């Protein structure tokens, strides 16, 4: 809920008068961030859009749980705590859109990424659950650049390993067809 407050202020007498408080139904503008949730030092930061999607308000408890599919793939999901059966669990959402998130909770989530977008969540039956979202990691440009460099380095190392040295070539020549029959 947004309130619009107006008043008159007389600078010479420093008196406030004509105070009006009006309930404003103005629209909240969309966030310019490319993610819905960010992991910072000891807290999660949600954008106004993310809070709206969760249907949450300040004081609501928010939980991050982990969903495993076919005992293979695990990914984080987020919702208000009462959706996950225990309304007393989770951490309270502040007025500023942050949630305390420390220790093992934070470490576990950081394994998946540090910035996330919300994607719809489907349970085992394929039904879309309202106000429950999969936290999909956002790859930033720096992360992608580092991954590309690492991949290039690994390719070079593999090429070096696969390239026969001069000694290996001489041994292969001496052994002829029996070279492939060696046990090592």
PALUM-78947 format. One record per atom (N, C-alpha, C): x, y, z. Coordinates in steps of 0.2 Angstrom, whole numbers, plus 5000, padded with zeros to 4 digits. Example, Ala and Ser with C-alpha at 12.3 -4.5 7.8 and 13.67 -1.06 7.14 Angstrom:
506649725039/506249785039/506649845039/506449895035/506849955036/506450005039/
This chain:
500449945000/500050005000/500450065000/500350114996/500750174995/500250234998/500550275002/500150335004/500450395001/500050444999/500250504997/500150565002/500650595004/500650645010/500850715007/500350755008/500550825006/500350875012/500750935012/500650975018/500951045016/500751095020/501051165018/501551175024/502051215022/502551225027/502751305027/502651335032/502851405032/503551415035/504051435031/504751435033/504851495039/504451545038/504651595043/504351575050/503851545051/503551525057/503751445059/503951415054/504151345054/503551305057/502951315054/502351275056/502151235050/501851185051/501551135046/500851145047/500551145041/499751145041/499551115035/498851105035/498551075029/498851005027/498950965032/499150895031/498650855028/498850815023/498350775019/498650705018/498350655020/498650585019/498150545014/498350525008/497850495004/498150425002/497750375002/497950314999/498050314992/498550304989/498750304982/498750234979/498450224974/498450164970/498950164964/499450204965/499950214959/500350144958/500550134952/500850074950/501650084952/501850024955/502550024956/502950004950/503450044948/503850034942/504249974943/504349944937/504749874937/505449894938/505749844941/506449854943/506949854937/507449884937/507949884931/508449834932/508449794938/508949744939/508749684934/509249644932/509149594928/508949524932/508849534938/508749474943/508149494948/507849444951/507349454956/507649444963/508149404964/508449394970/509249394970/509549434974/510249434975/510449414982/511049374982/511349354988/511849404990/511849434996/512349484998/512649455005/513049495008/513349475014/512749465020/512649405022/512149385027/511449405025/511249415019/510549435017/510349415010/509749415009/509449405002/509149475001/509249494995/508849554993/508449544987/507749554988/507249544983/507049614980/506949604974/506649664970/505949674972/505649734971/504949744972/504549694968/504749684962/504349634957/504349564960/504949544963/504949474966/504449474972/504449524976/504049524982/503349524980/503149554975/502449554972/502249484969/502749454966/502649384963/502549334969/502849344975/502749304980/502149314984/501849374983/501249394987/501449404994/502049434995/502249445002/502249525003/502249535010/502249605013/502749595018/503049655020/503549655026/503249625032/503649585035/503449545041/503249475039/503149455033/502949385031/503649345031/503549285033/504149245033/504249205026/504949215023/505049185017/505549125018/505449075014/505949015015/506248995008/506848975008/507148945002/507248875004/506948825000/507048755001/507348724994/507448664994/507848634989/507348574986/507248574980/506848524977/507248474973/507248414974/507648364970/507148324965/507348314959/506948284954/507348214952/507048164953/507248094951/507948074954/508048104960/508648084965/509248114961/509248154956/509748174953/509848254953/509448294951/509448364950/509148394956/509548444959/509248484965/509248554963/508748594964/508748664963/508348694969/508548764970/508248804975/507548824973/507048824978/506448854977/506248904982/505848954981/505749004986/504949014986/504749034992/504049054993/503949075000/503349095002/503149115009/503149055013/503449055019/503448995023/502848955024/502248985025/501648955026/501448905020/501748915014/501648875008/502048805009/502548815013/502948755014/502748715021/502148725023/501848695029/501948735035/502548755036/502748785043/502848865043/502248895044/502348965044/502749005049/503048965054/503448995059/504248985056/504348945051/505048945049/505148995044/505748995041/505949045037/506249115040/506349165036/506549225039/506149285037/506049335041/505549385040/505849435034/505349455030/505449505025/505449575028/505949615027/505949685030/505649735025/505549795028/505249845024/505649865017/506349855018/506749865012/506849805007/506449755009/506449695004/507049655005/507349645011/507849605012/507649545017/508049495017/507849435022/508549415025/508649405031/509249385034/509349315032/509949305030/510149235027/510849225028/511049185033/511749185036/511949105036/512549095037/512849035038/512748985033/512548925035/512448865030/511948885025/511348915027/510848935022/511148975016/511549025018/511849065012/512349025008/512848985012/513348945008/512948895003/512448865006/512048815001/511748844995/511548904996/511248944990/511748964985/512348984988/512849014984/513148964979/513048894981/513248844976/512948844970/512348874970/511948884964/512048944960/512249004964/512349064961/512249124966/512349184963/512249234968/511749284966/511449274960/510849314957/510449264954/509749274955/509249234952/508649264949/508349234945/507749254942/507249204945/506549224945/506049174947/505749144940/505649074941/505349034936/504748994939/504248984935/503748944938/503948874940/503648854946/503748794949/503148744948/503348684945/502848634944/503048574949/502548544952/502648494957/502748424953/502748374956/502848304953/502248284948/501748314950/501148294945/501148344939/501548394939/501548444933/501148504934/500848504940/500448564942/500848624944/500648684941/501048744943/500848764950/501248784954/501048804961/501148874961/500548914963/500548984964/501049004970/501349064969/501849094973/502349054976/502548994972/503148954973/503548964966/504248984967/504648994961/505248954962/505548934956/506148904955/506648964955/507248964959/507749014958/508248994953/508149024947/508549014941/509149054941/509849034941/510349074942/510449124936/510649184937/510849234931/511549234930/511749214924/512549214923/512649294921/513149324925/513349384923/513949384918/514049434914/514549434909/515249414912/515449434918/516049414920/516149344922/515649314924/515649244925/515749204919/515349224914/515349194907/516049204904/516349254905/517049274902/517549224906/517549214912/517949174916/517849104914/517249084913/517149014911/517348994904/517349044899/517649034893/518349034893/518649074897/519449064898/519649004900/519248974905/519448914908/519348854903/518848864899/518648814894/519248814889/519448874887/520048874882/520648844885/520748864891/521448834894/521348754895/520748724896/520748654897/520748624890/520548654885/520648634878/521348624876/521748684877/522448684876/522748624880/522648614886/522948564890/522848494887/522148484885/522048414882/522348404875/522448464871/522848454865/523548434866/523848464871/524548454873/524648384875/524148354879/524148284881/524048234875/523648254871/523548214865/524048214860/524448264860/524948264855/525548224857/525748184852/526348134854/526948174854/527348154859/528048184859/528448144854/529048174852/529548144848/529748074850/529848064857/530047994859/529447944858/528847964859/528247924858/528247904851/528347954846/528347934839/528847884837/529447894840/530047844839/529847774841/529547774847/529347704850/528847674845/528347714843/527847684839/528147664832/528647694830/528947674824/529247604825/529647604830/530047544832/529547484833/528947494836/528547434838/528047424832/527947464827/527547454822/526847444824/526547394821/525847374823/525647354830/526247334833/526147304840/526047364845/526147424843/526047484847/525447494850/524847474847/524247484850/524047424854/524447374854/524347314859/524647324865/524947374867/525247384873/524747394879/524847374885/524347374890/524347444893/524747494892/524647554895/524547614890/
